[in-house]
């Protein structure tokens, strides 16, 4: 029994299982991200309408944060896929390259859609928040370059005015925090985009290198075939020459013998 061979085959099988496990997880997350983007897009359109409620905002933020987590998770799995050992089987290696190109393209497309809806949500939230502040008497905008300025200063006269006007300051503060979290998530997705762009660039370089080697191999095969053909032609030509020389030799020998015979009879 060859234990070394069994161990090698077990390692190959384990690597193949890990590859398929990660591929399935990435594909499932991409589908979920795309579905969540559609749900977020639909819900964002209700902001600042009669259907706008705090429950709706909470649902949107929860879905957005969850999708952001899935994007980070998917990015890590794609990195793990790239770190797996390359298959030694040419057909399998080619299939994996094609599959990796496909999922990176699909992931990139999903991220682009997600980031677009994030920005749309951010714009809607900021506009809604600005209107709420203006109607409440807080007409300064914390997102116009004074992000570090607190929304309220507990104990000030403004707070007393807001309480008298029955305004929910805690809700305003919560919305301000959600907008900041959203902006942080947008930056995070942008970083994932950059990492994915680098991976796609590396894949392109590898593919170009592979195609270059394939082209060189094909050229070498063609050259070898041409040289073999020339050698065969040369060998055939050489055989023909030998046959002609042999025939000429036989004819000359026959003529010489004939001359000798005739001379002897005389």
C-alpha positions as CSV (number, residue, x, y, z in Angstrom):
1,X,0.0,0.0,0.0
2,X,1.4,3.4,-1.0
3,X,0.8,5.7,2.0
4,X,2.4,8.7,0.4
5,X,0.1,8.5,-2.6
6,X,-2.9,8.1,-0.4
7,X,-1.9,11.1,1.7
8,X,-1.4,13.2,-1.5
9,X,-4.7,12.2,-2.9
10,X,-6.3,13.0,0.5
11,X,-4.7,16.5,0.4
12,X,-6.0,17.1,-3.1
13,X,-9.5,16.0,-2.1
14,X,-9.5,18.2,1.0
15,X,-8.3,21.2,-1.1
16,X,-11.0,20.6,-3.6
17,X,-13.7,20.3,-0.9
18,X,-12.5,23.6,0.7
19,X,-12.6,25.3,-2.7
20,X,-16.2,24.2,-3.4
21,X,-17.2,25.2,0.2
22,X,-15.8,28.7,-0.2
23,X,-17.3,29.1,-3.8
24,X,-20.7,28.2,-2.5
25,X,-20.5,30.6,0.4
26,X,-19.3,33.4,-1.9
27,X,-22.1,32.8,-4.5
28,X,-24.8,32.6,-1.7
29,X,-23.6,35.9,-0.3
30,X,-23.5,37.6,-3.7
31,X,-27.1,36.6,-4.2
32,X,-28.1,37.8,-0.8
33,X,-26.3,41.2,-1.3
34,X,-28.1,41.7,-4.6
35,X,-31.5,40.8,-3.0
36,X,-30.8,43.2,-0.1
37,X,-29.9,46.0,-2.4
38,X,-33.3,45.7,-4.1
39,X,-35.0,45.7,-0.7
40,X,-33.1,48.7,0.5
41,X,-33.7,50.6,-2.7
42,X,-37.4,50.0,-2.4
43,X,-37.5,51.1,1.2
44,X,-35.4,54.2,0.7
45,X,-38.0,55.6,-1.6
46,X,-40.4,55.8,1.3
47,X,-38.2,58.1,3.3
48,X,-39.7,61.6,3.8
49,X,-43.1,60.3,2.6
50,X,-46.3,59.5,4.5
51,X,-45.1,55.9,4.8
52,X,-41.9,57.0,6.6
53,X,-41.7,55.6,10.1
54,X,-39.0,55.0,12.7
55,X,-39.7,51.3,12.2
56,X,-38.9,51.7,8.5
57,X,-35.7,53.5,9.2
58,X,-34.6,50.8,11.7
59,X,-35.4,48.1,9.1
60,X,-33.3,49.9,6.4
61,X,-30.3,50.5,8.8
62,X,-30.4,46.9,10.0
63,X,-30.5,45.6,6.4
64,X,-27.7,48.0,5.3
65,X,-25.4,47.1,8.2
66,X,-26.1,43.4,7.6
67,X,-25.3,43.7,3.9
68,X,-22.1,45.6,4.7
69,X,-21.0,42.8,7.0
70,X,-21.8,40.3,4.2
71,X,-19.7,42.3,1.8
72,X,-16.7,42.2,4.2
73,X,-17.3,38.5,4.8
74,X,-17.4,37.7,1.1
75,X,-14.2,39.7,0.5
76,X,-12.4,37.6,3.1
77,X,-13.6,34.4,1.4
78,X,-12.5,35.5,-2.0
79,X,-9.0,36.1,-0.5
80,X,-9.1,32.6,1.0
81,X,-10.0,31.2,-2.4
82,X,-6.9,32.9,-3.9
83,X,-4.7,31.5,-1.2
84,X,-5.7,27.9,-2.0
85,X,-3.1,25.7,-3.7
86,X,-3.5,25.6,-7.5
87,X,-4.9,22.4,-9.0
88,X,-2.3,20.2,-10.7
89,X,-5.0,19.0,-13.1
90,X,-5.0,21.3,-16.1
91,X,-8.7,21.1,-16.9
92,X,-9.6,21.7,-13.3
93,X,-7.2,24.6,-13.0
94,X,-8.7,26.2,-16.1
95,X,-12.2,25.7,-14.8
96,X,-11.2,27.4,-11.5
97,X,-9.7,30.4,-13.3
98,X,-12.9,30.9,-15.2
99,X,-15.0,30.5,-12.1
100,X,-12.9,32.9,-10.1
101,X,-13.1,35.5,-12.9
102,X,-16.9,35.1,-12.9
103,X,-17.4,35.4,-9.1
104,X,-15.1,38.4,-8.9
105,X,-17.0,40.2,-11.7
106,X,-20.3,39.3,-10.0
107,X,-19.0,40.4,-6.6
108,X,-17.7,43.7,-8.1
109,X,-21.1,44.3,-9.7
110,X,-23.0,43.6,-6.4
111,X,-20.7,46.0,-4.5
112,X,-21.2,48.7,-7.1
113,X,-25.0,48.4,-6.7
114,X,-24.7,48.3,-3.0
115,X,-22.5,51.4,-2.8
116,X,-24.9,53.3,-5.1
117,X,-27.9,52.5,-2.8
118,X,-25.8,53.4,0.3
119,X,-25.1,56.8,-1.2
120,X,-28.8,57.3,-2.1
121,X,-29.7,56.3,1.5
122,X,-27.1,58.7,2.9
123,X,-28.4,61.6,0.8
124,X,-32.0,60.9,1.8
125,X,-31.1,60.6,5.5
126,X,-29.1,63.8,5.5
127,X,-31.9,65.7,3.7
128,X,-34.5,64.4,6.1
129,X,-32.3,65.1,9.1
130,X,-31.6,68.7,7.9
131,X,-35.3,69.3,7.6
132,X,-36.0,67.9,11.1
133,X,-33.3,70.1,12.6
134,X,-34.6,73.2,10.8
135,X,-38.1,72.6,11.9
136,X,-36.8,72.0,15.4
137,X,-34.8,75.2,15.5
138,X,-31.4,73.5,15.0
139,X,-30.6,75.0,11.7
140,X,-26.8,74.2,11.8
141,X,-25.9,71.1,9.8
142,X,-23.5,68.7,11.5
143,X,-22.6,67.2,8.1
144,X,-21.5,70.5,6.5
145,X,-17.9,70.3,8.0
146,X,-18.7,70.3,11.7
147,X,-19.1,66.5,12.2
148,X,-17.5,66.6,15.6
149,X,-19.9,69.2,17.0
150,X,-22.5,67.5,19.3
151,X,-26.1,67.6,18.2
152,X,-27.3,68.9,21.6
153,X,-25.8,70.4,24.6
154,X,-27.8,69.0,27.5
155,X,-28.9,71.7,30.0
156,X,-28.8,74.6,27.5
157,X,-31.6,76.9,26.6
158,X,-32.0,75.2,23.2
159,X,-32.8,71.8,24.9
160,X,-35.5,73.5,27.0
161,X,-37.0,75.0,24.0
162,X,-37.0,71.6,22.2
163,X,-38.6,69.9,25.2
164,X,-41.3,72.6,25.3
165,X,-41.9,72.1,21.6
166,X,-42.3,68.3,22.3
167,X,-39.4,67.4,19.9
168,X,-37.8,64.0,20.3
169,X,-34.1,65.0,20.7
170,X,-33.1,61.4,21.3
171,X,-34.5,60.4,17.9
172,X,-32.6,63.2,16.2
173,X,-29.4,62.1,17.9
174,X,-30.0,58.5,16.9
175,X,-30.5,59.5,13.3
176,X,-27.3,61.5,13.4
177,X,-25.4,58.5,14.7
178,X,-27.0,56.3,12.0
179,X,-25.9,58.6,9.3
180,X,-22.3,58.6,10.6
181,X,-22.3,54.8,10.8
182,X,-23.7,54.7,7.2
183,X,-20.9,57.0,6.0
184,X,-18.3,54.7,7.8
185,X,-19.9,51.7,6.0
186,X,-19.6,53.4,2.6
187,X,-15.9,54.0,3.3
188,X,-15.5,50.3,4.2
189,X,-17.2,49.2,1.0
190,X,-14.9,51.5,-0.9
191,X,-11.9,49.8,0.7
192,X,-13.3,46.4,-0.4
193,X,-13.6,47.8,-3.9
194,X,-9.9,48.7,-3.9
195,X,-8.8,45.3,-2.6
196,X,-11.0,43.5,-5.2
197,X,-9.6,45.7,-8.0
198,X,-6.1,44.6,-7.0
199,X,-7.2,41.0,-7.0
200,X,-8.8,41.4,-10.5
201,X,-5.6,43.0,-11.7
202,X,-3.5,40.2,-10.4
203,X,-5.8,37.6,-12.0
204,X,-5.5,39.5,-15.3
205,X,-1.7,39.4,-15.0
206,X,-1.8,35.7,-14.3
207,X,-4.2,35.0,-17.1
208,X,-2.0,37.0,-19.5
209,X,1.0,35.0,-18.3
210,X,-0.8,31.7,-18.8
211,X,-1.9,32.7,-22.3
212,X,1.7,33.8,-23.1
213,X,3.0,30.4,-22.0
214,X,0.2,28.6,-23.9
215,X,1.1,30.6,-27.1
216,X,4.8,29.8,-26.6
217,X,4.0,26.1,-26.2
218,X,1.8,26.1,-29.3
219,X,4.6,27.9,-31.3
220,X,7.1,25.3,-30.1
221,X,4.8,22.5,-31.1
222,X,4.4,24.0,-34.5
223,X,8.1,24.5,-34.9
224,X,8.8,20.9,-33.8
225,X,6.1,19.7,-36.3
226,X,7.6,21.7,-39.1
227,X,11.1,20.4,-38.3
228,X,9.9,16.9,-38.2
229,X,8.2,17.4,-41.5
230,X,11.4,18.7,-43.0
231,X,13.3,15.8,-41.5
232,X,10.9,13.3,-43.1
233,X,11.1,15.1,-46.4
234,X,14.9,15.0,-46.2
235,X,14.8,11.3,-45.3
236,X,12.5,10.5,-48.2
237,X,14.7,12.5,-50.6
238,X,17.8,10.8,-49.3
239,X,16.2,7.4,-49.8
240,X,15.3,8.3,-53.4
241,X,18.8,9.4,-54.1
242,X,20.2,6.2,-52.8
243,X,17.8,4.2,-54.9
244,X,18.7,6.1,-58.1
245,X,22.4,5.7,-57.3
246,X,21.9,2.0,-56.8
247,X,20.0,1.6,-60.1
248,X,22.7,3.6,-61.9
249,X,25.3,1.3,-60.3
250,X,23.5,-1.8,-61.4
251,X,23.1,-0.5,-65.0
252,X,26.8,0.4,-65.2
253,X,27.8,-2.9,-63.8
254,X,25.6,-4.7,-66.4
255,X,27.1,-2.6,-69.2
256,X,30.7,-3.4,-68.0
257,X,29.8,-7.1,-67.8
258,X,28.3,-7.0,-71.2
259,X,31.4,-5.3,-72.7
260,X,33.6,-7.9,-71.1
261,X,31.6,-10.8,-72.4
262,X,31.5,-9.4,-75.9
263,X,35.3,-8.7,-75.9
264,X,36.0,-12.3,-74.7
265,X,34.0,-13.9,-77.5
266,X,36.0,-12.0,-80.1
